[in-house]
Amino acid sequence: MTHPAYDELAATWKRLHHFGHLQALASWDRSALMPVNGNAARANAMAEMDGLLHGIRTDPVLAGNLDRAERELLDDMQRANVREIRRDWNSANALPAELVQAQSLAGARCEHAWRTQRPANDWAGFLANFREVLSLARRQARYLADRSGLDPYDALMDNYEPGMTARTLDILFGDLERWLPGLVRRVRAKQAAESTMVPVGPYSRAAQYAIGVETMKLLGFDFSAGRLDESAHPFCGGVPEDTRLTTRYREDDFVGSLWGVMHETGHGRYEQNLPRDWLGQPVAWARSAGIHESQSLSFEMQIGLNRSFIGLLAPRMAAHFGAQPAFEADNLHRWLTRVQPSYIRVEADELTYPLHVILRYRIERDLIEGRAEAEDIPALWDAAMASMLDIDTHGNFNNGCMQDVHWGSGLFGYFPSYTLGAMYAAQWFAAIRRETPDLDTRMAAGDLAPAFNWLHENIWRQGSRWTTSELVTRATGEPLNAVHYRRHLEARYLGS
Ligand code: CO
């Protein structure tokens, strides 16, 4: 069977993959190694490359090739690939160039000013820049909505979590909201009666690096195709063939770096195990932001805070940091699963984190759909923090609505992916436990293969072959729902 239009598309996306490889490594280097005076030249070089890649993805010849390829006789994988190429083409071609440029400038201005406005608690200053960012994001949402037929907020979310809608989120998050604040209170009451020893530092950077690498090996990371380095904001970058993870170190705390490493290792193993035969094609890309986050949270939370796994880490902590009574496994587990409502999302524990996300989802959706204006944010924020987390943020913009840079830089529709990831991860592990009922015993003995094999078979090597909802149903036998997440949290935090 010949399919000349498909072949041309596949060759184009292979080329994009090769250029993207270099772009990804230049980007990793900028964050991990580049000296500060390299910044201007690097920014210019990368912008030039961005322009080149954008030119390839918007070449007018692609529109005809896509139409023709969709009528050619293709096998299942090729058809899935064309579907994903169409998605990528849409996202590159959906917006007028002047809007993309205006968004990039307004977002950069607002983000740059935010860096000093946040410590100064300067909401009024932030608001002055943010109004423009919001107005451009609303225009972006309308363009995407007109093109896709989706509602404006759904159209933004579709960039990160294809197929997810506010209608579905309202059901999923509405479910969480009914029981999670009550669960937080019950767990806090239970934990108030427990005594916990807190480990004492300092923990040298070298020892934290060494235990990080050892833990990555325990978690199956392939060091022949990846590295661990340091950066101000941890991330997983590079490409599937050469995956670059970073973490950051504080000498008075090892948990941030070590659990950060586990988180990025989850992202990294997903990337390293995407379908190799199709590398470079969109069908071999990670499925979505939420599915990606489900891998990092599988490693950081499902495995990383599991009592059996902590039993594996405890002797390693003693070996790297020196023995102390607080490194006893049951104590470590109690200490690492303490629940404490707090202002800052990225520092939140597993139980209160989703409440931070639901708060942002509700506000950003109202902003995009015009039910709220930029100046309404603090009042909406204060009300939600008080009702969901019993925390007063009144006048505290710094630790309230100015803590994240997502909205300021123009990023809307991304927040739900974090909590969708946690819900997916709980659903994966419910399925893994059905298949391997003695999972905890095997983990305690150092055998993590049942979890990794399941993830490899059902998630990693599927790439983008299926839509997200198909992937979930094929892997677990049911659509995404909050039941497994609730069971997981109750089992871990109430022991029920
Ligand atoms: Co992540």
Boltz pocket constraint, residues with backbone or C-beta under 6 A from the ligand:
constraints:
  - pocket:
      binder: B
      contacts: [[A, 263], [A, 267], [A, 292], [A, 293], [A, 296]]
      max_distance: 6.0
